[in-house]
């Protein structure tokens, strides 16, 4: 599985990249770019350290997760999948 990584800090990025494994991820700084990578199937899942990196607005976060799932992607944290085929 290839992950699009979106993190809140460099330390979080390091933990997420270790979780994903060498060569199994692509880092992103902009939430819309990370979402586009999953929706376009360039990556299988969005790996985040916390969902709020997508948006501080809870409704926007929920809508983004639903959008990714609708296109066959998954949203994952190190604690487990939030939704999608990886769940």
Secondary structure, 3 states (H helix, E strand, C coil): CCEEEECCCHHHHHHHHHHHCCCCEEEECCHHHHHHHHHCCCCCEEEECCHHHCCCCHHHHHHHHHHHHHCCCEEEECCEEEECCCC
